[in-house]
């Protein structure tokens, strides 16, 4: 009976944590730290979801991420195709749950999740937003790399590389700083919050 009550309490605690994390993520998404000239913006929206994954494990992190992605889609939708919706809203948020697989190394988990989130956004951008690629972008990047490094990356001159390059540059300008920010502030903040508290994990 005590075990059942403990399990029920743990489940209730996780559900409450998920609801609070999703609400905070959506709220923080409206508070932009910096708006990039080409449309992206930096915020602390994923911080509550990082905390959720680290403290309550990957399953809670994935579920909370999916819920946050759905709410974000409802609040600020950009819909071109069902797969694009999954790649831009559902999968990147759900991938934050991977951080919960690295409870002893949260910074590594944040880095892995950041790389996978970037890959998801890049695929979406290259496939569904290729029409927004600036003309001659790949040639400009080729010349920039050649002039400053002396390395001639001839594949950049291929026309098919332009949408992928644009998607990478556009999304990296948001995901990379966001990931670095989480690596710097999330682990010490989580330790401070959980000081003297044994987290309830269900990995």
C-alpha positions in Angstrom: 0.0 0.0 0.0 2.8 2.4 0.9 4.6 1.5 -2.4 1.4 2.2 -4.4 1.0 5.6 -2.6 4.6 6.4 -3.3 4.2 5.6 -7.0 1.1 7.7 -7.2 2.8 10.6 -5.5 5.7 10.3 -7.9 3.5 10.2 -10.9 1.5 13.2 -9.7 4.8 15.1 -9.0 6.0 14.4 -12.5 2.7 15.4 -14.2 2.8 18.6 -12.2 6.4 19.3 -13.1 5.5 18.7 -16.8 2.6 21.1 -16.7 4.7 23.8 -15.0 7.6 23.3 -17.4 5.4 23.5 -20.5 3.7 26.6 -19.2 7.0 28.3 -18.4 8.5 27.3 -21.7 5.6 28.9 -23.6 5.8 32.0 -21.4 9.6 32.4 -21.8 9.2 32.0 -25.6 7.5 35.4 -25.6 10.4 37.0 -23.7 13.0 37.4 -26.3 16.6 38.1 -25.2 17.6 39.2 -28.7 15.9 39.3 -32.0 18.1 38.5 -35.0 17.9 40.7 -38.1 16.7 37.9 -40.3 13.8 36.8 -38.1 15.1 34.4 -35.5 15.2 35.2 -31.8 16.9 34.0 -28.7 15.0 33.2 -25.5 15.1 31.0 -22.4 12.1 28.9 -23.6 13.9 25.6 -23.4 15.3 26.1 -19.9 12.3 24.6 -18.1 12.3 21.6 -20.5 16.0 21.0 -19.8 15.2 21.1 -16.1 12.3 18.7 -16.6 14.5 16.2 -18.5 17.4 16.3 -16.1 15.3 16.0 -12.9 12.5 13.7 -14.0 14.2 11.7 -16.7 14.0 11.2 -20.5 10.4 10.0 -20.7 9.1 13.1 -18.8 11.4 15.3 -20.9 10.1 13.9 -24.2 6.4 14.1 -23.1 6.9 17.7 -21.8 8.8 18.6 -25.0 6.0 17.3 -27.2 3.4 19.2 -25.2 5.4 22.4 -25.4 5.9 21.9 -29.2 2.1 21.5 -29.7 1.3 24.6 -27.7 4.0 26.6 -29.6 2.5 25.4 -32.8 -1.0 26.6 -31.7 0.3 29.9 -30.5 2.7 30.7 -33.4 2.0 28.4 -36.3 4.0 28.2 -39.5 2.5 25.3 -41.4 3.6 24.2 -44.9 3.5 20.4 -44.6 2.7 17.8 -41.9 6.4 16.6 -42.0 7.6 20.2 -41.7 5.4 20.7 -38.6 7.0 17.6 -37.1 10.5 18.7 -37.9 10.1 22.2 -36.7 7.8 21.9 -33.7 7.4 18.3 -32.4 10.7 16.6 -32.9 13.1 19.5 -31.8 11.2 19.9 -28.5 10.8 16.1 -27.9 14.6 15.7 -28.5 15.2 17.7 -25.3 14.2 14.6 -23.5 17.5 13.0 -24.5 19.2 15.3 -21.9 17.6 13.1 -19.3 19.7 10.2 -20.5 22.8 12.0 -19.2 21.9 12.8 -15.6 25.6 12.9 -14.5 26.7 14.9 -17.6 23.9 17.4 -18.3 26.1 19.5 -20.4 26.9 16.6 -22.7 23.2 15.9 -22.9 22.4 19.5 -23.8 25.1 19.4 -26.5 23.7 16.1 -28.0 20.2 17.4 -28.0 21.3 20.7 -29.5 23.0 18.9 -32.4 20.0 16.8 -33.1 17.6 19.7 -32.8 19.7 21.7 -35.3 19.7 18.7 -37.7 15.9 18.5 -37.6 15.5 22.2 -38.3 18.0 22.1 -41.1 16.2 19.3 -42.9 13.0 21.2 -42.6 14.6 24.4 -43.8 16.3 22.8 -46.8 13.3 20.9 -48.0 10.4 23.2 -47.2 11.9 26.7 -47.1 14.3 26.4 -50.1 12.5 29.2 -51.9 13.7 31.7 -49.3 17.4 31.0 -50.1 19.2 34.3 -51.0 20.6 34.3 -54.5 24.3 33.4 -54.8 24.5 32.6 -51.1 26.6 29.5 -51.7 29.1 31.4 -54.0 29.4 34.2 -51.4 30.2 31.7 -48.6 32.6 29.9 -50.9 34.5 33.1 -51.6 34.5 34.1 -47.9 35.9 30.7 -46.9 38.5 30.8 -49.7 39.6 34.4 -49.0 40.0 33.9 -45.2 41.2 30.4 -45.0 42.8 29.7 -48.4 40.6 26.5 -48.7 38.6 26.2 -51.9 35.5 24.1 -51.0 34.2 23.5 -54.5 31.1 21.6 -53.4 29.7 24.9 -52.1 29.4 26.0 -55.7 26.9 23.3 -56.5 23.4 24.7 -56.8 21.9 22.0 -54.6 24.0 23.0 -51.7 22.4 26.5 -51.4 19.2 25.5 -49.6 21.1 23.3 -47.2 23.7 26.0 -46.5 20.9 28.6 -46.0 19.0 26.3 -43.6 22.2 25.5 -41.7 23.2 29.2 -41.3 19.7 30.4 -40.4 19.0 27.7 -37.8 22.5 27.6 -36.4 22.3 31.3 -35.6 19.5 30.5 -33.2 20.1 26.9 -32.0 23.9 27.3 -31.4 23.7 30.3 -29.1 20.7 28.8 -27.4 22.6 25.6 -26.8 25.7 27.4 -25.5 23.5 29.5 -23.2 21.9 26.3 -21.7 25.3 24.6 -21.3 26.4 27.6 -19.3 23.4 28.4 -17.1 21.3 25.2 -16.8 23.5 22.8 -14.8 24.4 25.3 -12.0 20.8 26.5 -11.9 19.5 23.0 -11.6 22.0 22.2 -8.9 21.0 25.3 -7.0 17.3 24.5 -7.2 17.8 20.9 -6.2 20.3 21.5 -3.4 19.4 19.3 -0.5 16.6 17.7 -2.6 16.7 14.2 -4.1 15.1 14.3 -7.5 12.4 11.8 -8.4 13.6 10.2 -11.6 11.9 7.5 -13.6 14.4 6.9 -16.5 
